[in-house]
């Protein structure tokens, strides 16, 4: 067909082949039955074949990933408009996955690819760790920075782990740096609790790994994180404190006080709108990053949030029980917004600034 494609050559060891066979079955289900019209931002698997005992997967050819975009932007946050555009598309994908009872299990900026280098249209890739909700076989899943508290604590998990990862990704797109950059699982839970507080008691009591990281305070009888010395001694590891990339442990302060893009050219009303958008974003992040997976917003709820719909945020928002998924109209508006941002490559300006 003379079409340029991407070919993934799989390591011939059985473990890698089995993982790729799982990826094939989930992608074929998505591409053929769940999203046959290719409207919901999923990677397209075009073919598969064996070459010299290697399984080869043929995908549509996409552009760079969102981590590379952040890096290209020198780890500065993307504009609120662009963060909204990416969030809207990812929520649409997650609505479809949740309805289909599929968990991606490894959502992170590296697994979200631009379709082309000059547009804000994205696709979710790498379904090698994905599973059906009724077949959650693995307990060691999700890349650490984006790993949900229920997975760290060793609780059963559902598609809400993907919603947690999305919250981490959105914050990183806005701030340019990961929100919870844990250097180990212990440091990960330290970073999460320093910003969001302690998980509910039932999660700690039921989580089979919780006692590795947490203990009861002998005076208050409340749970607390074990000291780094105690954790190191018990686990026989040399745990060291992870780096703090962010200036504050207050989520609202991090978002609201982040440097304004193009402040010099902004009018008072533009600054007011940006501040309202940011307050709305904080509220959305709190819903997605709820430590309790039973209370965490679903993608169907989050997609109706004022940050996504661009309604004025009034200071609080409670999600309705169910949501609508058809946001193609808003996606079309998106491309208009995007055209405002981009200039021709010849000018040397970056569209994502």
DRENDO-1510 file (C-alpha; in Angstrom, 1 decimal, always signed):
<recs>
REC; n; res; u; v; w
REC; 1; UNK; +0.0; +0.0; +0.0 .
REC; 2; UNK; +3.1; +2.3; +0.2 .
REC; 3; UNK; +1.8; +3.4; +3.6 .
REC; 4; UNK; +4.4; +4.2; +6.3 .
REC; 5; UNK; +3.8; +2.1; +9.4 .
REC; 6; UNK; +5.4; +1.4; +12.8 .
REC; 7; UNK; +6.5; -2.2; +13.4 .
REC; 8; UNK; +7.1; -3.5; +16.9 .
REC; 9; UNK; +9.4; -6.5; +17.0 .
REC; 10; UNK; +8.8; -8.6; +20.1 .
REC; 11; UNK; +11.5; -10.3; +22.1 .
REC; 12; UNK; +11.2; -14.0; +21.4 .
REC; 13; UNK; +11.1; -15.1; +25.1 .
REC; 14; UNK; +7.7; -16.6; +26.0 .
REC; 15; UNK; +6.9; -13.9; +28.6 .
REC; 16; UNK; +7.2; -11.1; +26.0 .
REC; 17; UNK; +5.3; -13.1; +23.4 .
REC; 18; UNK; +2.4; -13.8; +25.8 .
REC; 19; UNK; +2.2; -10.1; +26.8 .
REC; 20; UNK; +2.1; -9.2; +23.1 .
REC; 21; UNK; -0.6; -11.8; +22.4 .
REC; 22; UNK; -2.7; -10.2; +25.2 .
REC; 23; UNK; -2.1; -6.7; +23.6 .
REC; 24; UNK; -3.2; -8.0; +20.2 .
REC; 25; UNK; -6.4; -9.5; +21.6 .
REC; 26; UNK; -7.3; -6.3; +23.4 .
REC; 27; UNK; -6.5; -4.0; +20.5 .
REC; 28; UNK; -8.4; -6.2; +18.0 .
REC; 29; UNK; -11.4; -6.0; +20.4 .
REC; 30; UNK; -11.1; -2.2; +20.6 .
REC; 31; UNK; -10.4; -1.6; +16.9 .
REC; 32; UNK; -13.0; -4.0; +15.5 .
REC; 33; UNK; -15.9; -4.0; +18.0 .
REC; 34; UNK; -15.5; -1.2; +20.5 .
REC; 35; UNK; -14.3; +1.7; +18.3 .
REC; 36; UNK; -14.5; +0.5; +14.7 .
REC; 37; UNK; -14.8; +4.1; +13.4 .
REC; 38; UNK; -11.6; +5.1; +15.1 .
REC; 39; UNK; -13.2; +8.1; +16.9 .
REC; 40; UNK; -12.0; +7.5; +20.5 .
REC; 41; UNK; -8.2; +8.0; +20.3 .
REC; 42; UNK; -6.9; +4.4; +20.4 .
REC; 43; UNK; -3.9; +3.1; +18.5 .
REC; 44; UNK; -4.8; +1.1; +15.4 .
REC; 45; UNK; -3.3; -2.4; +15.0 .
REC; 46; UNK; -3.0; -3.0; +11.2 .
REC; 47; UNK; -1.4; -6.4; +11.0 .
REC; 48; UNK; +0.7; -9.0; +12.7 .
REC; 49; UNK; +3.2; -11.6; +11.4 .
REC; 50; UNK; +6.1; -13.9; +12.5 .
REC; 51; UNK; +9.6; -13.1; +11.2 .
REC; 52; UNK; +12.6; -15.2; +12.2 .
REC; 53; UNK; +10.7; -16.5; +15.3 .
REC; 54; UNK; +9.8; -12.9; +16.3 .
REC; 55; UNK; +6.2; -11.8; +16.6 .
REC; 56; UNK; +5.9; -8.5; +14.8 .
REC; 57; UNK; +3.0; -6.1; +15.3 .
REC; 58; UNK; +2.2; -3.5; +12.6 .
REC; 59; UNK; +0.7; -0.2; +13.9 .
REC; 60; UNK; -0.3; +3.1; +12.3 .
REC; 61; UNK; +2.7; +5.5; +12.4 .
REC; 62; UNK; +2.2; +8.2; +15.0 .
REC; 63; UNK; +4.4; +11.1; +16.2 .
REC; 64; UNK; +6.1; +11.8; +19.5 .
REC; 65; UNK; +4.7; +11.2; +23.0 .
REC; 66; UNK; +3.5; +13.7; +25.6 .
REC; 67; UNK; +6.6; +13.2; +27.8 .
REC; 68; UNK; +8.8; +14.2; +24.8 .
REC; 69; UNK; +6.5; +17.2; +24.3 .
REC; 70; UNK; +7.0; +18.3; +27.9 .
REC; 71; UNK; +10.8; +17.7; +27.6 .
REC; 72; UNK; +10.8; +19.7; +24.3 .
REC; 73; UNK; +9.1; +22.5; +26.2 .
REC; 74; UNK; +12.0; +22.4; +28.8 .
REC; 75; UNK; +9.8; +20.9; +31.5 .
REC; 76; UNK; +7.6; +24.0; +31.7 .
REC; 77; UNK; +3.8; +23.5; +31.9 .
REC; 78; UNK; +1.7; +23.5; +28.8 .
REC; 79; UNK; -1.1; +26.1; +28.4 .
REC; 80; UNK; -4.4; +25.6; +30.1 .
REC; 81; UNK; -6.1; +25.4; +26.7 .
REC; 82; UNK; -3.8; +22.6; +25.6 .
REC; 83; UNK; -4.1; +20.7; +28.9 .
REC; 84; UNK; -7.9; +20.9; +28.4 .
REC; 85; UNK; -7.6; +19.6; +24.9 .
REC; 86; UNK; -5.6; +16.6; +25.9 .
REC; 87; UNK; -7.7; +15.9; +29.0 .
REC; 88; UNK; -10.9; +16.0; +27.0 .
REC; 89; UNK; -9.6; +13.4; +24.5 .
REC; 90; UNK; -8.2; +11.1; +27.3 .
REC; 91; UNK; -11.5; +11.2; +29.2 .
REC; 92; UNK; -13.3; +10.2; +26.0 .
REC; 93; UNK; -11.0; +7.2; +25.7 .
REC; 94; UNK; -11.4; +6.3; +29.3 .
REC; 95; UNK; -15.2; +6.5; +29.1 .
REC; 96; UNK; -15.1; +3.9; +26.3 .
REC; 97; UNK; -12.7; +1.7; +28.2 .
REC; 98; UNK; -14.8; +1.8; +31.3 .
REC; 99; UNK; -18.0; +1.0; +29.4 .
REC; 100; UNK; -16.2; -1.9; +27.9 .
REC; 101; UNK; -14.7; -3.0; +31.3 .
REC; 102; UNK; -11.1; -2.7; +30.1 .
REC; 103; UNK; -8.4; -1.4; +32.3 .
REC; 104; UNK; -5.3; +0.1; +30.5 .
REC; 105; UNK; -3.1; -0.4; +33.6 .
REC; 106; UNK; -0.2; +1.7; +32.3 .
REC; 107; UNK; -1.4; +5.2; +31.5 .
REC; 108; UNK; +1.5; +7.7; +31.5 .
REC; 109; UNK; +2.7; +10.6; +29.2 .
REC; 110; UNK; +5.0; +8.1; +27.3 .
REC; 111; UNK; +1.9; +6.1; +26.3 .
REC; 112; UNK; +0.0; +9.0; +24.8 .
REC; 113; UNK; +1.2; +9.9; +21.4 .
REC; 114; UNK; +0.5; +12.8; +19.1 .
REC; 115; UNK; -1.0; +11.8; +15.8 .
REC; 116; UNK; +1.1; +14.4; +13.9 .
REC; 117; UNK; +3.8; +16.8; +15.2 .
REC; 118; UNK; +1.7; +20.0; +14.5 .
REC; 119; UNK; -1.7; +19.1; +15.9 .
REC; 120; UNK; -3.0; +18.5; +19.5 .
REC; 121; UNK; -4.7; +15.2; +18.5 .
REC; 122; UNK; -3.6; +12.2; +20.5 .
REC; 123; UNK; -3.9; +8.4; +20.7 .
REC; 124; UNK; -3.5; +6.0; +23.7 .
REC; 125; UNK; -0.9; +3.3; +23.0 .
REC; 126; UNK; +0.7; +0.3; +24.7 .
REC; 127; UNK; -2.0; -2.1; +25.8 .
REC; 128; UNK; +0.5; -4.7; +26.8 .
REC; 129; UNK; -0.5; -4.5; +30.5 .
REC; 130; UNK; -4.2; -4.0; +29.8 .
REC; 131; UNK; -6.8; -6.5; +31.1 .
REC; 132; UNK; -10.5; -7.0; +31.4 .
REC; 133; UNK; -12.0; -5.9; +34.7 .
REC; 134; UNK; -13.0; -9.4; +35.6 .
REC; 135; UNK; -9.5; -10.7; +34.9 .
REC; 136; UNK; -7.2; -8.6; +37.1 .
REC; 137; UNK; -4.3; -11.1; +37.2 .
REC; 138; UNK; -1.4; -8.9; +38.2 .
REC; 139; UNK; -0.7; -7.0; +41.3 .
REC; 140; UNK; +2.5; -5.3; +40.1 .
REC; 141; UNK; +1.1; -2.9; +37.5 .
REC; 142; UNK; +1.3; +0.8; +36.5 .
REC; 143; UNK; +4.4; +2.9; +36.2 .
REC; 144; UNK; +5.4; +4.1; +39.7 .
REC; 145; UNK; +4.7; +7.9; +39.3 .
REC; 146; UNK; +1.2; +7.1; +38.1 .
REC; 147; UNK; +0.5; +4.1; +40.4 .
REC; 148; UNK; -2.7; +4.4; +42.3 .
REC; 149; UNK; -2.9; +4.1; +46.1 .
REC; 150; UNK; -5.0; +0.9; +46.0 .
REC; 151; UNK; -2.4; -0.8; +43.8 .
REC; 152; UNK; +0.5; +0.3; +46.2 .
REC; 153; UNK; -1.4; -0.9; +49.2 .
REC; 154; UNK; -2.3; -4.2; +47.6 .
REC; 155; UNK; -6.1; -3.9; +47.3 .
REC; 156; UNK; -8.3; -5.3; +44.5 .
REC; 157; UNK; -8.5; -2.7; +41.7 .
REC; 158; UNK; -10.9; -1.6; +39.0 .
REC; 159; UNK; -10.8; +0.8; +36.0 .
REC; 160; UNK; -10.6; +3.7; +38.6 .
REC; 161; UNK; -6.8; +3.1; +38.6 .
REC; 162; UNK; -6.7; +4.6; +35.1 .
REC; 163; UNK; -8.6; +7.6; +36.4 .
REC; 164; UNK; -5.9; +8.1; +39.1 .
REC; 165; UNK; -3.2; +7.9; +36.4 .
REC; 166; UNK; -5.1; +10.5; +34.4 .
REC; 167; UNK; -5.1; +12.9; +37.3 .
REC; 168; UNK; -1.3; +12.5; +37.7 .
REC; 169; UNK; -0.9; +13.1; +33.9 .
REC; 170; UNK; -3.1; +16.2; +33.8 .
REC; 171; UNK; -1.1; +17.7; +36.7 .
REC; 172; UNK; +2.2; +16.9; +35.0 .
REC; 173; UNK; +1.0; +18.5; +31.7 .
REC; 174; UNK; +0.1; +21.7; +33.6 .
REC; 175; UNK; +3.2; +21.8; +35.9 .
REC; 176; UNK; +5.8; +20.4; +33.5 .
REC; 177; UNK; +7.0; +18.0; +36.3 .
REC; 178; UNK; +5.5; +14.9; +37.8 .
REC; 179; UNK; +3.2; +15.4; +40.8 .
REC; 180; UNK; +4.3; +12.3; +42.6 .
REC; 181; UNK; +7.9; +11.4; +41.5 .
REC; 182; UNK; +8.5; +8.5; +44.0 .
REC; 183; UNK; +12.0; +6.9; +43.9 .
REC; 184; UNK; +10.5; +3.7; +45.4 .
REC; 185; UNK; +7.1; +2.4; +46.4 .
REC; 186; UNK; +7.7; +3.7; +49.9 .
REC; 187; UNK; +8.7; +7.2; +48.6 .
REC; 188; UNK; +5.7; +7.1; +46.3 .
REC; 189; UNK; +3.3; +6.7; +49.2 .
REC; 190; UNK; +5.2; +9.4; +51.1 .
REC; 191; UNK; +4.8; +11.8; +48.1 .
REC; 192; UNK; +1.1; +11.0; +47.7 .
REC; 193; UNK; +0.2; +11.4; +51.4 .
REC; 194; UNK; +2.3; +14.6; +51.7 .
REC; 195; UNK; +0.0; +16.3; +49.1 .
REC; 196; UNK; -3.3; +14.4; +49.6 .
REC; 197; UNK; -3.3; +13.2; +53.2 .
REC; 198; UNK; -3.8; +9.6; +54.5 .
REC; 199; UNK; -5.9; +7.0; +52.7 .
REC; 200; UNK; -9.1; +5.9; +54.5 .
REC; 201; UNK; -8.6; +3.5; +57.4 .
REC; 202; UNK; -10.4; +0.6; +55.6 .
REC; 203; UNK; -7.9; +0.8; +52.7 .
REC; 204; UNK; -5.0; +0.5; +55.1 .
REC; 205; UNK; -6.6; -2.3; +57.1 .
REC; 206; UNK; -7.5; -4.3; +54.0 .
REC; 207; UNK; -4.5; -3.7; +51.9 .
REC; 208; UNK; -2.1; -6.7; +52.0 .
REC; 209; UNK; +1.0; -4.4; +51.5 .
REC; 210; UNK; -0.2; -1.5; +53.7 .
REC; 211; UNK; +1.7; -2.7; +56.8 .
REC; 212; UNK; +5.0; -2.5; +54.8 .
REC; 213; UNK; +4.6; +1.3; +54.7 .
REC; 214; UNK; +2.2; +2.3; +57.5 .
REC; 215; UNK; +1.8; +1.8; +61.2 .
REC; 216; UNK; -0.5; +3.0; +64.0 .
REC; 217; UNK; +0.7; +5.9; +66.1 .
REC; 218; UNK; +0.9; +4.6; +69.7 .
REC; 219; UNK; -0.6; +7.8; +71.1 .
REC; 220; UNK; -3.4; +8.7; +68.7 .
REC; 221; UNK; -4.0; +5.2; +67.3 .
REC; 222; UNK; -4.2; +6.8; +63.8 .
REC; 223; UNK; -2.2; +5.4; +61.0 .
REC; 224; UNK; +1.0; +7.2; +59.9 .
REC; 225; UNK; +3.8; +6.5; +57.5 .
REC; 226; UNK; +6.7; +4.6; +59.0 .
REC; 227; UNK; +9.9; +6.5; +59.4 .
REC; 228; UNK; +12.5; +6.0; +56.7 .
REC; 229; UNK; +14.8; +4.4; +59.2 .
REC; 230; UNK; +12.2; +1.9; +60.4 .
REC; 231; UNK; +11.1; +1.0; +56.8 .
REC; 232; UNK; +14.8; +0.5; +55.8 .
REC; 233; UNK; +15.5; -1.7; +58.8 .
REC; 234; UNK; +12.4; -3.8; +58.3 .
REC; 235; UNK; +12.8; -4.3; +54.6 .
REC; 236; UNK; +16.6; -4.5; +54.7 .
REC; 237; UNK; +17.0; -1.8; +52.1 .
REC; 238; UNK; +18.9; +1.5; +52.1 .
REC; 239; UNK; +16.0; +3.8; +51.5 .
REC; 240; UNK; +16.9; +7.4; +50.8 .
REC; 241; UNK; +14.5; +10.3; +50.6 .
REC; 242; UNK; +13.4; +11.0; +47.0 .
REC; 243; UNK; +13.9; +14.4; +45.3 .
REC; 244; UNK; +11.2; +17.0; +45.6 .
REC; 245; UNK; +10.8; +18.7; +42.2 .
REC; 246; UNK; +7.8; +20.9; +43.3 .
REC; 247; UNK; +8.0; +23.9; +45.5 .
REC; 248; UNK; +4.9; +23.1; +47.6 .
REC; 249; UNK; +2.9; +20.2; +49.0 .
REC; 250; UNK; -0.3; +22.2; +48.5 .
REC; 251; UNK; -2.1; +21.2; +45.3 .
REC; 252; UNK; -4.1; +24.4; +45.1 .
REC; 253; UNK; -1.0; +26.6; +45.6 .
REC; 254; UNK; +0.9; +24.6; +42.9 .
REC; 255; UNK; -1.8; +25.2; +40.3 .
REC; 256; UNK; -3.0; +28.7; +41.2 .
REC; 257; UNK; +0.5; +30.2; +41.6 .
REC; 258; UNK; +2.1; +28.5; +38.6 .
REC; 259; UNK; +3.7; +31.1; +36.3 .
REC; 260; UNK; +1.2; +32.7; +33.9 .
REC; 261; UNK; +2.0; +32.1; +30.3 .
REC; 262; UNK; +2.2; +35.3; +28.2 .
REC; 263; UNK; +1.4; +37.5; +31.2 .
REC; 264; UNK; +2.6; +40.7; +29.5 .
REC; 265; UNK; +0.1; +40.3; +26.7 .
REC; 266; UNK; -2.9; +39.3; +28.9 .
REC; 267; UNK; -5.7; +41.7; +29.7 .
REC; 268; UNK; -7.3; +41.8; +33.1 .
REC; 269; UNK; -10.3; +39.7; +31.9 .
REC; 270; UNK; -7.9; +37.1; +30.3 .
REC; 271; UNK; -6.1; +36.8; +33.7 .
REC; 272; UNK; -9.4; +36.5; +35.5 .
REC; 273; UNK; -10.5; +33.7; +33.1 .
REC; 274; UNK; -7.2; +31.9; +33.5 .
REC; 275; UNK; -7.5; +32.0; +37.3 .
REC; 276; UNK; -11.1; +30.7; +37.1 .
REC; 277; UNK; -9.9; +27.9; +34.8 .
REC; 278; UNK; -7.1; +27.0; +37.3 .
REC; 279; UNK; -9.5; +26.9; +40.2 .
REC; 280; UNK; -11.7; +24.6; +38.1 .
REC; 281; UNK; -8.6; +22.4; +37.3 .
REC; 282; UNK; -7.8; +22.1; +41.0 .
REC; 283; UNK; -11.4; +20.9; +41.6 .
REC; 284; UNK; -11.1; +18.4; +38.7 .
REC; 285; UNK; -7.8; +17.0; +40.0 .
REC; 286; UNK; -9.2; +16.6; +43.5 .
REC; 287; UNK; -12.0; +14.4; +42.0 .
REC; 288; UNK; -9.7; +12.3; +39.9 .
REC; 289; UNK; -7.0; +12.0; +42.7 .
REC; 290; UNK; -9.4; +10.9; +45.4 .
REC; 291; UNK; -7.5; +8.4; +47.5 .
REC; 292; UNK; -10.6; +6.4; +47.9 .
REC; 293; UNK; -11.3; +4.5; +44.6 .
REC; 294; UNK; -15.0; +4.1; +45.6 .
REC; 295; UNK; -15.4; +7.9; +45.7 .
REC; 296; UNK; -13.0; +8.8; +42.8 .
REC; 297; UNK; -14.8; +10.3; +39.9 .
REC; 298; UNK; -15.5; +8.1; +36.9 .
REC; 299; UNK; -14.5; +9.4; +33.4 .
REC; 300; UNK; -18.2; +9.7; +32.6 .
REC; 301; UNK; -18.6; +12.1; +35.6 .
REC; 302; UNK; -15.3; +14.0; +35.0 .
REC; 303; UNK; -16.1; +14.7; +31.3 .
REC; 304; UNK; -19.0; +16.8; +32.4 .
REC; 305; UNK; -16.8; +19.0; +34.7 .
REC; 306; UNK; -16.7; +22.8; +34.0 .
REC; 307; UNK; -13.0; +22.6; +33.2 .
REC; 308; UNK; -13.9; +20.3; +30.2 .
REC; 309; UNK; -17.1; +21.9; +29.2 .
REC; 310; UNK; -15.7; +25.4; +29.6 .
REC; 311; UNK; -18.5; +26.6; +31.8 .
REC; 312; UNK; -17.7; +29.2; +34.4 .
REC; 313; UNK; -16.5; +27.5; +37.6 .
REC; 314; UNK; -18.5; +28.7; +40.6 .
REC; 315; UNK; -16.3; +27.3; +43.4 .
REC; 316; UNK; -17.8; +23.8; +43.8 .
REC; 317; UNK; -19.0; +21.1; +41.5 .
REC; 318; UNK; -20.6; +17.8; +42.3 .
REC; 319; UNK; -20.7; +15.1; +39.6 .
REC; 320; UNK; -24.0; +13.6; +38.4 .
REC; 321; UNK; -24.4; +9.9; +38.7 .
REC; 322; UNK; -23.9; +9.2; +35.0 .
REC; 323; UNK; -22.4; +11.0; +32.1 .
REC; 324; UNK; -22.6; +11.4; +28.3 .
REC; 325; UNK; -19.8; +10.4; +26.0 .
REC; 326; UNK; -20.6; +12.2; +22.8 .
REC; 327; UNK; -18.1; +15.1; +22.7 .
REC; 328; UNK; -17.2; +15.1; +19.1 .
REC; 329; UNK; -18.7; +18.6; +18.7 .
REC; 330; UNK; -16.4; +19.9; +21.4 .
REC; 331; UNK; -13.5; +18.1; +19.8 .
REC; 332; UNK; -14.2; +20.0; +16.6 .
REC; 333; UNK; -14.1; +23.3; +18.5 .
REC; 334; UNK; -10.7; +22.1; +19.8 .
REC; 335; UNK; -9.1; +22.2; +16.4 .
REC; 336; UNK; -10.2; +25.8; +16.2 .
REC; 337; UNK; -8.5; +26.6; +19.5 .
REC; 338; UNK; -5.5; +24.8; +18.3 .
REC; 339; UNK; -5.2; +26.8; +15.1 .
REC; 340; UNK; -5.0; +29.9; +17.3 .
REC; 341; UNK; -2.0; +28.5; +18.9 .
REC; 342; UNK; +0.0; +27.1; +16.0 .
REC; 343; UNK; +2.1; +29.1; +13.6 .
REC; 344; UNK; +4.0; +27.7; +10.6 .
REC; 345; UNK; +7.1; +25.7; +11.4 .
REC; 346; UNK; +9.1; +28.2; +9.4 .
REC; 347; UNK; +8.6; +30.8; +12.1 .
REC; 348; UNK; +10.4; +28.7; +14.6 .
REC; 349; UNK; +7.6; +29.1; +17.2 .
REC; 350; UNK; +6.4; +26.1; +19.0 .
REC; 351; UNK; +2.6; +25.4; +18.8 .
REC; 352; UNK; +2.5; +23.9; +22.3 .
REC; 353; UNK; +3.9; +27.0; +24.1 .
</recs>
